[in-house]
Amino acid sequence: MDIRAILLQTSAEETGGIAFGDMVLWIAVGGFLLLIVAAIALPQLRKTKWFKSAQRKAKKRREAKAKIPAAQKPAPGTMRKGKRKRPLVGQDAEVEEIDWSDDEDYEAPPRAVMEPLVKLKKMPSKKSLVERGLSKTRKKLLTNIRSVFRGRQLDEAVIEEIRAGMLAADMGPRFTEEVVEHIREKWRERKITDYEHLEKYLKDYVKEDLRQWNLAVNWAAAPPTVVLVVGVNGSGKTTSIAKLAGQFKNEGKSVIVAAADTFRAAAVDQLTIWAERIGVDIVKHEPGGDPAAVAYDAVDAAVARHADVIIVDTAGRLHTQKNLMQELNKIKRVIAKKIPAAPHEVIMVLDATTSQNAVSQAKLFTSVVDVTSIFLAKLDGTAKGGVVLGMREEIDIPVKFVGLGETPDDIAPFDPDLFIDAMFE
């Protein structure tokens, strides 16, 4: 019996009119024909450029692998499934880098995720902070002064326009008159004739004037140093205290803040939030309590905890109210009972956007409390940063800190050279 007969007998079913045995026969014949075609085509395929190129690449990979020292090859059984990067031939490498990105258990290293966060934490330099904070003042001042020099040499008319530009930058009438008189004198001596001479002279003159301030913090001979902060409501006092606390903490000092502004609604809560954000201790009583008692307890706590700095917030009602001034005197007396030389620094927070009104506030406060320094807040929000120069002539209280933004890090110790360069460049 032939094969066809056997196959026909193995199936009683038909599929589409074709017996099962016939289907098997045709599949066998088709497979045989494919083998014949492959036997004929493969020798021809070996002669193609594509096949020869693939062979050369495989040979190079084998040669490169053979050159890897045995000590650098991973031990058997320690390899994970993945794609191996081609080793750098001719270079010493202790570890063979392997790309596991195709592995289903692969987790990308956190570097790509963490690098942006690290960049965000990088603090800007004090120079960049001051330049940013004085951008509005610089633009207005230089626009006013430079515009008068377009195609002109220095003369009496130009000097008068310079006077107007300085007053517009809120440098104060007394300071402006003094500087203008010096400009006129140098012009008559032919030492100032154009804008370049004028700008250099202004910068040098103002820097020299501001360098007369003692800008160092009045630290106590032995800790704690007590810093009393005064100022009217709305001047940015609470935020400025947070910036001071952050600044001192960054210098490695332990800080306690005292919430002695017990009369203003939410003042204690605001300072508490800032203290928690910065990571410093706070001493507080119930709203409406005795501010002097809060200050006394804060000093007591600072002595017990060996703290370096105490920053005492005070009420910021209108400076024309007599009871506010009396309260400041009481706080000062209570602190002095515990630490005779305290407060060591009385910082008044002034809002730079109020310009010459800030100078008037400072004059009134100094009649009750010995203000030792100024914290000029909101400097970034005004084009009248020249008020600092007016303060030198009007009240002669050194500006020791400037506020340049909303975050606790937006603070800079006042530097005359840095400040004036940022104002004019």
Buried (B, 14 or more C-beta within 10 A) or exposed (E): EEEEEEBBEEBEEEEEEEBBBBBEBEEEEEEEEEEEEEEEEEEEEEEEEEEEEEEEEEEEEEEEEEEEEEEEEEEEEEEEEEEBEEBEEEEEEEEBEBEBEEEEEEEEEEEEEEEEEEEEEEEBEBEEBBBBBBBBBBEBBBEBBEEBBEEEEBEEEBBEBBBEBBBBBBBBBEBBBBBBEBBBEBBEEEEBEEBEBBBEBBBEBBBEBBEEBEBEBBBBEEBBBBBBBBBBBEBBBBBBBBBBBBBBBEEEBBBBBBBBBBBBEEBBEBBBBBBEEBEBBBBBBEBEBBBBBBBBBBBEBBBEEEBBBBBBBBBBBEBEEEEBBEBBEBBBEBBBEBBEEBBBBBBBBBBBBBBBEBBEBBBEBBEBBEBBBBBBBBBBBBBBBBBBBBBBBBBEBBBBBBBBBEEBBBBBBBBBEBBBBBBBE
